[in-house]
Amino acid sequence: MVDEQAGSTSPDYVEFARAGATAEGEYHCSACGYGIFVRSNLPTCPMCAGTTWEPVEWTFARQQYQA
């Protein structure tokens, strides 16, 4: 979402990735929320056949849980 007056990107803007795109990290299907971790091309969602993925933001709490 671009703020037309300021010409900047909104902090709430999320750029989705499409199935087939090269990606690395954790993603959730934008249609059903199914989560995956990839280090290659994003697949079509195995749960709903969705083709758009939302990257999961890294947070401090996630790092503590994984440690």
N, C-alpha and C positions, 0 to 999 in steps of 0.2 A: 504494500500500500504506500503510495507516494503522496506526501503532503504537498499539494499543488502550490500553496502559499510559500512554504519554506523551501521547497525543492529537495527535501530530505526523505529518507525512508523511515517509516514509523517503527518504533521498537517492537510493536506487536506483529510486524510483517514476518511471515514464514515462507521461505521459498521451498516449494515441493520439488522432489526429484521424480522422474518418470522411470518406469520399468525399462530395463535395458541400459540405463545410464551407469557409468562407472562410479562406484562409491565405496567408501570405507567408513564403518562405524555402525551405530545403532539407529534404526529407523522404525517408524510405526506406519502401518497402512493408513492413509487418510480416510478411507471408507469405513473400515471395521476396527482399527486400532491394533491389529495383529503386529507383534514386534519381532524384528529380526536383527541380526548382526551380520554385516557383509564386509567382504574384502575383495569384491569383484563387481560384477554387474548386478544391479537390483533386479530381482525376479518379479513376475506377476504374483500378487498375493495368493498364497495357497489356500486361504480361507474363503475369500470372496471374489477372487479374480480381479481385484482392484489394480490399477496401474500407476497410482501416485503414492509417493512415500514422503513422510515428514521426518526430518532429522531430529533425533532426541538430543536436547541440550545437555551438556555435561554440567553437573553441579557438585559442590563440595560434599554434600551428603552422599552422593553416589560413589565418590572416591573413598570415603570412609567405609562404606558398606563392602566395597570390593577388596579392601586391604586385608 
